[in-house]
């Protein structure tokens, strides 16, 4: 069994364009350019709303009592936990729906 070294969701763009490239509807270069454009547009157009949802709806800012260092630590721990969980599921072959 071969394991990936990166968390699986990092290849979403590749998965989205793989069918188009393998069916030869577009070239590999076109998929790279279009994937880059749409990934950047998504980050620019919806990234602020995603960050706002995390900041206000998932973890209330008031919980950190104005301490930016604790807030940054909490987000780093949450990110590390998510990546560790995905990596564990990948290594163990656990079916996950991310």
N, C-alpha and C positions, 0 to 999 in steps of 0.2 A: 504494500500500500504506500503510495507516494503522498507526502504531506506538503502543503504549501507553507511558506515561511511568513506570509502576510495574512492578515485577517481577510476572510472571504469577501465581505462587502466592498473591499477596495477594487474588485474587478467587475463591478456592476456595469461600467461603461463598455468594457470588453464584451461582456455577455450580451448587452443590448445590441451591439453592432455585429456580433459574430455571424448571425444568420444572414445578414445582408452581404457580408464579405464572402462567406462560404458559398452562397448562391450566385456569387459574382454579379450582384446587382450594383455594387459599388466596389471600388478598389480599396486595398488596405490603407493607402495614403489618404483617400477621401474619408474613410472611416475615422482615421486618426484626427484629421482636421475638423470634421463635423463633431466628433466626440469632444474634442477640446473646446470648440465654440460653445456647444450646448452645456458642457460641464461648467464653464466659466459663467455663462448666462444664468444658470441655475443658482450658482453661488452668489452672484451679484444681485439677482432679482428676488430670490427667496431666502437668502442666507440671513438677512436681518430679521425676518419674521421667525425663522427657526430659532435663532439665538434669543429672540424676545420670548418665545414660547418656553424655552428652557429656563430663562432668567425669571420669568414671572409666573408661569403656570406649574412647572415641575418642582422647582426649588425656589421658594419665596426669598427674595433678597433680604427681607427683615430677619431671616433666620441667622444671617451672618453678622448682624449688629454692626454694620458699617466697616467690618474688617476685610479689606480686599485680599489680604494674604490667605485668610481662612477660606474665602470664597474660591480663590484660585486653586488651593489645595483640594477642596471638595470636588471641583470639576476635574482636576487631574486624577483623583482617586476614582471617580465615576468612569472616566475614559479608560483607565487602566483595568478596571473591573470588567467593563464591556469587552475590551480587546482580549483579556484573559479568558473570559467565558467563551467567546467565539473560537479562540485558539484551542481551548480544551475540547470543544465540540468537534472541531476539525480533526484533531489528533485522534480522538476516540471514535470518530465516525458516527457521532450522534446526529440524528436527523434534526435540523433546526430550520425554522422558517423566518430568517431575517431578511 
